[in-house]
């Protein structure tokens, strides 16, 4: 039975600095690199056939470190459909200072509502509308061939796929936290039915 493994990239510089990141292409921290290698150790016993990642280097570097650690030499597909949610005008801003400026409630709405976008950016619904067609076409295309797939992407692009895989409502998916560098492993049939999920640690 195929396996689909989702990993959020390791800690980035702007995660550490508590900034909105989105499509800004920031690197991993040393801690993020350690998280990626730890994910590779956790995945050593898995037989991966193909990998996917986003167009952003924090996800690509995470995948590279996982593959080096396992070790793994398979095709890698990069696509901006798997990019993080675009935070628009909030990108680069410190989250605490943004709360001070706009108020806790407004920032919470921008961050955690399903279909309300921050100024100039994407809502989670927008991210789903971008990520899920690619997931259905490309990633599920490999699953349908019986391949085990590893995806190293981002909190909200992965959240979009988790929502679909676990059949969660918009309200339920907002409560799902995806820690950096922690693999989420799905047992999935070639037709896309999820039979089980396991979070490695």
N, C-alpha and C positions, 0 to 999 in steps of 0.2 A: 504493500500500500504506500502511495506517495506521502512525503512529508513536506510541509511548507513551514519554513522557519523565518520569522520576522525579528530583526534586531534594530533597535534605535541606535543611532551613532553614539559613540562615546562622548563624554563631556567636552564641550567646545569652550573656546576662550570666552565667548559671550554668555554661555550658560554660567560659567564661573563668575562673570561680572554682573549677572542678573539683568541682562539686556534682552530685548526682543531681537530675534535674529532673522527668521524668515529666509529670504533668498540671498541675504548677504553671505558671501563665501568665506566664512571664518574657519581657522584651523582648529584641530583638537588641542586640548591641554595635555600635559604629561599624564594626568589622571585619566583623561579620555583614551589615551593610547594604552594605558594599563587595562582599562575596561574592555577595550577591543581585544587585546591579547587574552584576557580572561575568558571572553566569549569564545574565542578560538579553542581554548583548552576545553571548555564545556561541550564543544561541538566535535571534538576529535573523533568520536565513535560514529558520527553520522556520515553517510555516503551521499555527498552532494553532487548533483549533475550539472547545475547551472546556477549562476548568481545574478542578481539584479541590484542596482543601486541608482542613486539620483545623479543629477548633474553637479552636485555640490561636493566640495572636497572633504568636508567632515564625514560624510557618509562613505565616500570613495576610500578615504584613508582608513576608516573603520573596517571596511570590507577587506582592504589590502592586508591589514594586520591580522584579521581573522584567518585569511587564507594562508598567510605565512606561518601562523602558529599551528594550524591543523596538521600538516600542511595540505594545501589544496590547489590543484591546477585544472581549472575548468573555464568554460566561456563566461565572460562578464558582460552584461548588457546595462548600459547607462542611459537613463532617460529622465528629462526634467518633469515628466508626469509624476515621478516619485519625489520631487522636491518638497521641502517643508512648505507649510502654509505661508503665503506672502503677507507679512504684517504691515506692508505699505508704509504710511507715514510714521508708524511706531518703530520701525526697524532702527536699531542702534540705541534706542532710548532705554534708560534704566527703568525697570519696572516699578520700583518703589517711588522714584521721582515722578513717574507718569501718574501713579495713584494720587500723589500729592497735588498734581496739577489738575487732573480731570475728575478726581474723586474715585474712591474704592469701587463704588457700584458701577460706574461707567466702564472702568478698566476691566472689571469682572465680566461685564456684558461682552466687551470686545474679545476677551480671552476665552470665555466659556459658553457663550451662546452658540447654537448650532448654525443659525442663518443670518446673524448680524455681523457685518464686516467692520474691521477698524478702518479709519480713513485711508482710502487709496489701496486697501488690501483685500484679502480673501477671508471669507467665513469658512468654518469647517465644511459647510455644505458645498461651497465653491471648490474646496480642496478635494472633497469626495467626487465631485463632478469631473474633476481632472484626473484623479488617481484611479478611480474604479473602472472606467472603460479600458485603460491600459492593463490593469490587473486582470480583467476578464479576457482580454484579447491575447496578451502575451504570457503573463504568469500562469494563468489557468490553461493556456495552450500547452505549456510544458507539463503541468500537472496531468492533463488529459493523456499525455504520452507516457505516464508512469514515472516521470522524473521527480527527484527530490530537489526542491528549490530553496535557496537562501536569498533573502531580501535584506539588505542593509540600507535603511532609509531614515525617516524622521518621525518625531512624535505624532504629527498630525496626518502625514501620508500613511503611516502604519495604522494610526487610529481609524482611518477610512476603511482599510482592509479588515481590521478587527471587527468593525461595525457590521460589515457584510458577512464575514466568516462566522461570527457568533450571533448573527441575527438580532443585533441590539437596536433599540430605538434611539432617536436623536438625544433623548433625555438620558438614556443609559450610557451611551458612549461618552458623554461629557464627564462622567464620573470615573472613567477608566484611565488609570495612570500607567504610562509605559516608561519605566526607568531606563536611563542610558545604559547601553551595553548588555542588556539582559535578554537572552534569546527566548522567544515564545514559539513553541513547536506544536504544529497542528498535524494530527493524523487525518488525512483527507482522501476521499475516494477520487478516482479519475473523473468522475462526473461532478465533483465539487462538494460532496456531502462531508461535513466535518464530523468525525467520529470521536475526537478527543483533542484536548489542548493541555499542554504542560509548560509551565514557566520554569526555566532552569535558573539555578542560583548556586 
